[in-house]
Structures are given as C-alpha cells and as structure tokens.
Amino acid sequence: MASKDKPANAPEYEVGYGRPPRHSQFKKGQSGNPNGRPKGSLNLGTVLERTLRETVVINENGQRHQITKMEAAIKQLANKSAAGDLRAIKFLALLIRYGEEGATETTVPADSMAENDRKVMEGFLKRLGVNKDDRRQNEPGNQ
C-alpha cells in the first residue's frame, strides 16, 4: 500500500541535489579514486627542501667554497641589500624578523617571565593610582 503523501508509482529514493541515482554512487568498499596519488611522489615542500640543500661551489675572496644553495641565495640577498636594493632590504628584514620570532619561541626562563609579569602589574597598578607605599601597607604581615 502506498502512503498518502506519495503517489503509488513514486520511487523509494528521490534523486536531486546531493542525492545522485543509486546506480552512479560509489559502491561500498570501493574508492572513488582507485589509482590515487602514486607512492613516492613528492610534494612541493620536499622538492624545495632537497633543492635548497644541494651544494654549489662559489668563489669568495679568490677561494673556492662549497655551500648550500640556500646559503648562496641568502648571501646574494645580503649583498644586494648592502648595495642599496630596497626590495632586497625589505625582504631581508622580513627574513630576519621571521628568524628572530622562531628563536624567541623557545622556552623562556621562569625568572624573566616573573620579571615581565611584575612590570606589567606595576604598570597596571600605576594606572589605577596605587603607590608602592600603599601596597606595602596592605601586604600581609605589615598590618
């Protein structure tokens, strides 16, 4: 018996947006991309890292040195910056800032953190108008 809402000849599964016909759907356990990405294929980051780690021979002050391509590129950037190339200066400044941010993300000693916290608290209390003398009087043991 058909329900009251659907006609007797209506399909059990309605095809529409986001609901493809059953015969064209992926079968259970079968991948939509059976070949997939070939094993061992490299992504951009891997290729870039390998390329930048390759060595090249340069002449510096009449002597031959073997350095990585990354070092050679940074030397050229620094030389252009020293010559006054504004784009090179801007890019070198970005690299320096990026390098410094990476270096400062290491763990900070607890003593320096406590010092920074103390300075922040003093600034906060100063804005509130509380003097050092007032704070010492209100500390436990000074009453």
JOGI-V942572 format. One record per residue. N is the residue number from 1. RES is the residue in one letter. PHI is phi in degrees with one decimal (none if undefined). Layout:
<<N/RES/PHI> <N/RES/PHI>>
//
This chain:
<<1/M/none> <2/A/-82.6> <3/S/-75.6> <4/K/-70.5> <5/D/-79.8> <6/K/-111.2> <7/P/-68.4> <8/A/-63.9> <9/N/-95.7> <10/A/-71.9> <11/P/-67.7> <12/E/-68.4> <13/Y/-119.9> <14/E/-89.7> <15/V/-85.5> <16/G/-177.7> <17/Y/-61.1> <18/G/75.0> <19/R/-135.5> <20/P/-70.2> <21/P/-58.5> <22/R/-59.4> <23/H/-68.9> <24/S/-102.0> <25/Q/-78.8> <26/F/-63.5> <27/K/-77.2> <28/K/-61.1> <29/G/80.7> <30/Q/-111.7> <31/S/-75.1> <32/G/-77.5> <33/N/-133.7> <34/P/-62.2> <35/N/-77.8> <36/G/60.2> <37/R/-78.1> <38/P/-62.8> <39/K/-62.6> <40/G/85.4> <41/S/-73.1> <42/L/-99.9> <43/N/-90.0> <44/L/-60.0> <45/G/-61.0> <46/T/-66.3> <47/V/-64.6> <48/L/-62.4> <49/E/-63.4> <50/R/-60.7> <51/T/-65.6> <52/L/-70.5> <53/R/-89.8> <54/E/-65.9> <55/T/-99.8> <56/V/-133.1> <57/V/-102.1> <58/I/-123.8> <59/N/-102.3> <60/E/-133.1> <61/N/55.6> <62/G/79.1> <63/Q/-116.8> <64/R/-89.4> <65/H/-127.6> <66/Q/-108.8> <67/I/-132.7> <68/T/-77.0> <69/K/-63.5> <70/M/-63.8> <71/E/-62.9> <72/A/-63.5> <73/A/-64.4> <74/I/-69.2> <75/K/-61.2> <76/Q/-63.9> <77/L/-63.5> <78/A/-65.7> <79/N/-65.5> <80/K/-65.3> <81/S/-62.4> <82/A/-65.8> <83/A/-80.7> <84/G/102.0> <85/D/-70.2> <86/L/-64.1> <87/R/-64.3> <88/A/-66.6> <89/I/-62.4> <90/K/-62.5> <91/F/-67.3> <92/L/-64.5> <93/A/-62.5> <94/L/-63.2> <95/L/-62.3> <96/I/-63.0> <97/R/-62.5> <98/Y/-62.2> <99/G/-63.9> <100/E/-68.8> <101/E/-63.1> <102/G/-64.9> <103/A/-73.2> <104/T/-83.2> <105/E/-78.0> <106/T/-70.4> <107/T/-65.3> <108/V/-99.6> <109/P/-56.6> <110/A/-62.3> <111/D/-61.7> <112/S/-69.6> <113/M/-65.7> <114/A/-63.6> <115/E/-64.1> <116/N/-62.4> <117/D/-61.6> <118/R/-62.2> <119/K/-62.9> <120/V/-63.5> <121/M/-63.8> <122/E/-63.1> <123/G/-62.2> <124/F/-64.0> <125/L/-66.4> <126/K/-63.7> <127/R/-65.3> <128/L/-77.6> <129/G/89.0> <130/V/-94.4> <131/N/-83.8> <132/K/-62.3> <133/D/-63.3> <134/D/-62.1> <135/R/-67.1> <136/R/-64.2> <137/Q/-68.1> <138/N/-87.9> <139/E/-68.2> <140/P/-62.3> <141/G/93.4> <142/N/-102.3> <143/Q/-104.4>>
//
